[in-house]
Structure formats: C-alpha cells, structure tokens
Amino acid sequence: MMLTERNDYWNGFTIATAAIPVRNCSREGVVGDTCMGILKISRDGATVADWHLPEFAERWRTEDDARRAAFEFGVGEIDSGCFVKDSLIISHTG
C-alpha cells in the first residue's frame, strides 16, 4: 500500500501527514472502516519526529479528518518548543 503524504509548513518546520485505512474487526460499537493519522516533522532536512498520533485507539471516519488531526497535533508540538533547545534541534525519534 502506498501512502500519499501531504506536506504543510509551520514556523520553519515541514509537517508531512498521511492517513492509514484501518479495518475495524474487533472494536465494539464501531461500524465500518476508519483511518489513523500519522505525521513526520522535519526541519532543514532532518527528521525530528515520526509518529502515529498518541491517541492510537482514536480513529477518524475520513482520511481528511485523520490528516487534519495529525497536522493540528504537529502544530501543537512545534508551538510547545519541544524540538528546539538552545537553537539546536532535539530528536524525539529514538
């Protein structure tokens, strides 16, 4: 399966978002397939975060909803300053 990334920009960072279709086979009360949002945040060519959203059990009805949630999460992380310390990029990828 090929994922289509969408790149957006925020305060000098690139936020690449994608949505993964998820088939709901075992979750009670959930009807139909949903999507899970993932994101990659980079700056000056260096990846500083590559995550699925922390609400792993949270799934969205459409790809656009999942991408929007991923982008908004990325903006919040960037605005919190967690990737910049004394003008150096901090990696949260391991």
N, C-alpha and C positions, 0 to 999 in steps of 0.2 A: 504494500500500500504506500503510495506516495502522498506525503502531506504537503499542502500548499501553505507556505509561510507568508504572512503579511508583515511588512516592516513599517514601523512608525517610529517617530523620533521624539525624545523628551529630554530637555535640559542637557544636551550633549551626548545622550545615550541612544542606542538603537534598541528598540523593543520588537523582537520578532515573535509573532504569535501564531499558533496553529490550533486546530481542534481535531480531536481523535474521536471517531464514532465508537460508541460503546453499546454493546447489546446487553440488555437487562434480562438476565435469566433467573436470578435468584433473589432480587430485591422485592420484597412485598410492597404492594401498593404502587409500583412503578409500571406504567404501561408504555410499551413502545421503546424505541431506541433513543439514546441521548448522546451528548457529546461531553468530552472532558477537555478543558483548556490547558495548554502548555505554553511556556514562554522561554525565550532566551534574551538576556540583556547583555549588550556589549558596548564597549567604548574604545575608540581608536583601534579597532580590530581585535581587541582582547575580550573574550567572553568572561563576564563577571558573575553570571548566574544562568543556570539551565535547569528549569524546574517544571514540574506539574504544579498546579495550584495546591495550596496546603489543604484545602477542603476536598481531599481526594474522593470522599463519598458524594460530594456535591457534583451534580451533573446538570447540564443545561439542555434544553429542548432543541436548540439550533446551534449550528456552527458559529453564526454571528454572535449569539449570546455568550458562547464559551470564549470566543476571541475577545469580546468586549470585557469580560470579567478578567481575563488574563492581562490585557492591556492596563486596566484600572489597577490591578494588583501590582504590576510592574511600576507604574507611576507612583504608587504609594511607597514602594520600597526605595525608589530613587529619591523621592522627596524627603524620606526619612533620613537620608545621608548615610545609609548603611554601606554604601560602596565607596565612599571617599573618606580617607583618614589622612590628614596632613598632606593633602593633594596627591595621595597615592591611591590607586585602585585596589580594593580589597576583594579577593575572590571568595565566593561562597560556594564553589563547586567541588570542594574537596581539598 
